[in-house]
Amino acid sequence: MPANTPRGYTYPLYSDPANFPAQLQDFAQDVDTDVATLVARQTAALNRPSARVSATANQNVPANTPTILTWATEEYDNAAIANLGVNNDRLTLTQTGIWLVTAEVNFTANGNATVNGRRALFAPNLSPDKAHHSLRGSQTQDVEMSLVMLYQNTVIGDFIRVQVLQESGAALNVSARSFSVTKVAD
Amino acid sequence: MPATTPNRFYPYPLPGDPTDIPGDMQALAEAIDEDVCTLQTNLVGRPVARFRGTTPFTSESTARANVNGPATPYEDRIPWNVEDFNTANVIMTSPDVGQRLIFPDDPGFYFALVTLYVPTFTIAGATVGFMGLQIRRGDFTNPTSLVPATRLAGCSHNVPVDANDRNVRVMSLSVGCFMNGTTDAFSVEFRADTTPNTSGYVIGERTITILRMTES
């Protein structure tokens, strides 16, 4: 009855019948399987699930109304994270772990003398409570805003959206914008 | 005629092969040894690089307010001169145009973080009403061209930059994006708007940190 090393490699005992070719094949295949698993893990570590979506067409943002941004172009996706044909407002985290999330938004100016603030935040699932950023608005200049966070995802299928708010007193547009996620740790 | 395992191709004898236990053991041991050595060589940390620009850089005239439309690449593109660390095969490139492009020589999805220190504006009588920082995708093979300098990310300030600015002069910007390893390069661009218009705006030390997240 052969024995196994802690990693599962099979070797014959003295009491086993001598069958060198079969025993060596068994050992070689065990090592083969083990090393192949290690190589696969190494490859996965260097190829983290990542995605980037973007849009350039104007999206209307009414004053004082939290608005979820939408996305039009899937620039990169190696893990079925974006599915803009089904939901064009989110990136879905297809693995648990720690994710690096970044987004940036360009608010166009609407000319209103009342500028007040522009705000953007990440909204995991339906709770907009992560990684806020806000800036004073501008009457004549576009306002560009960049957000970044590390997010611990515990549920496969949870998603993240980007929500914006502006307080200029009138509607304005968000134009160029992008949104990306990449997994950084298990 | 020995056979090999399905994944790593380790050799082993078949029952009909001549008996050569030492030779077969050696062949298998050497194949595993070589394979594990390769595996160990490839066990590296995440590829990462950071570059800094330490020399003062004066952006072009503030008469053009918008960072989105420079007339030449040199107006807004920030130069770099120091490589802090680099395990990601990223090249600070195009010295003939002031090393204004950061070129990842390997394709993949990258995360980049840019920081920029903007000293207080010192031209008497002028105030700063806007500062914009963008990361764009430049063309490594054509560093003097603005096409295609696709905008990847941007941030801005719309508050006065003066002695009372509570240190908003440190700007940061991040992006996740694919770079193709053949032409795509990071171009970091800065723009300021002042009242009245002035001949330029001197910025201070800046960094770009790059992490490679995928191999293709």
Chai-1 contact restraints between the chains, C-beta under 6 A:
chainA,res_idxA,chainB,res_idxB,connection_type,confidence,min_distance_angstrom,max_distance_angstrom,comment,restraint_id
A,F20,B,I21,contact,1.0,0.0,6.0,A-B,restraint_1
A,P21,B,P13,contact,1.0,0.0,6.0,A-B,restraint_2
A,P21,B,L14,contact,1.0,0.0,6.0,A-B,restraint_3
A,P21,B,P15,contact,1.0,0.0,6.0,A-B,restraint_4
A,L24,B,Y12,contact,1.0,0.0,6.0,A-B,restraint_5
A,Q25,B,Y12,contact,1.0,0.0,6.0,A-B,restraint_6
A,A28,B,T5,contact,1.0,0.0,6.0,A-B,restraint_7
A,A28,B,Y10,contact,1.0,0.0,6.0,A-B,restraint_8
A,A28,B,Y12,contact,1.0,0.0,6.0,A-B,restraint_9
A,A28,B,L28,contact,1.0,0.0,6.0,A-B,restraint_10
A,Q29,B,T5,contact,1.0,0.0,6.0,A-B,restraint_11
A,V31,B,I32,contact,1.0,0.0,6.0,A-B,restraint_12
A,D32,B,T5,contact,1.0,0.0,6.0,A-B,restraint_13
A,D32,B,N7,contact,1.0,0.0,6.0,A-B,restraint_14
A,D32,B,R8,contact,1.0,0.0,6.0,A-B,restraint_15
A,D32,B,Y10,contact,1.0,0.0,6.0,A-B,restraint_16
A,V35,B,R8,contact,1.0,0.0,6.0,A-B,restraint_17
A,A36,B,N7,contact,1.0,0.0,6.0,A-B,restraint_18
A,L46,B,E215,contact,1.0,0.0,6.0,A-B,restraint_19
A,N47,B,T214,contact,1.0,0.0,6.0,A-B,restraint_20
A,N47,B,E215,contact,1.0,0.0,6.0,A-B,restraint_21
A,R48,B,M213,contact,1.0,0.0,6.0,A-B,restraint_22
A,S50,B,F109,contact,1.0,0.0,6.0,A-B,restraint_23
A,S50,B,M213,contact,1.0,0.0,6.0,A-B,restraint_24
A,S50,B,T214,contact,1.0,0.0,6.0,A-B,restraint_25
A,R52,B,G176,contact,1.0,0.0,6.0,A-B,restraint_26
A,R52,B,C177,contact,1.0,0.0,6.0,A-B,restraint_27
A,Y76,B,F109,contact,1.0,0.0,6.0,A-B,restraint_28
A,Y76,B,F178,contact,1.0,0.0,6.0,A-B,restraint_29
A,T102,B,S174,contact,1.0,0.0,6.0,A-B,restraint_30
A,T102,B,G176,contact,1.0,0.0,6.0,A-B,restraint_31
A,E104,B,A153,contact,1.0,0.0,6.0,A-B,restraint_32
A,E104,B,G154,contact,1.0,0.0,6.0,A-B,restraint_33
A,R136,B,N158,contact,1.0,0.0,6.0,A-B,restraint_34
A,R136,B,V159,contact,1.0,0.0,6.0,A-B,restraint_35
A,S138,B,N158,contact,1.0,0.0,6.0,A-B,restraint_36
A,Q141,B,F130,contact,1.0,0.0,6.0,A-B,restraint_37
A,V143,B,S156,contact,1.0,0.0,6.0,A-B,restraint_38
A,E144,B,G154,contact,1.0,0.0,6.0,A-B,restraint_39
A,E144,B,C155,contact,1.0,0.0,6.0,A-B,restraint_40
A,E144,B,S156,contact,1.0,0.0,6.0,A-B,restraint_41
A,S146,B,C155,contact,1.0,0.0,6.0,A-B,restraint_42
A,S146,B,L173,contact,1.0,0.0,6.0,A-B,restraint_43
A,S146,B,S174,contact,1.0,0.0,6.0,A-B,restraint_44
A,V148,B,S174,contact,1.0,0.0,6.0,A-B,restraint_45
A,A176,B,R151,contact,1.0,0.0,6.0,A-B,restraint_46
A,S180,B,G176,contact,1.0,0.0,6.0,A-B,restraint_47
A,T182,B,F111,contact,1.0,0.0,6.0,A-B,restraint_48
A,T182,B,G176,contact,1.0,0.0,6.0,A-B,restraint_49
A,T182,B,M213,contact,1.0,0.0,6.0,A-B,restraint_50
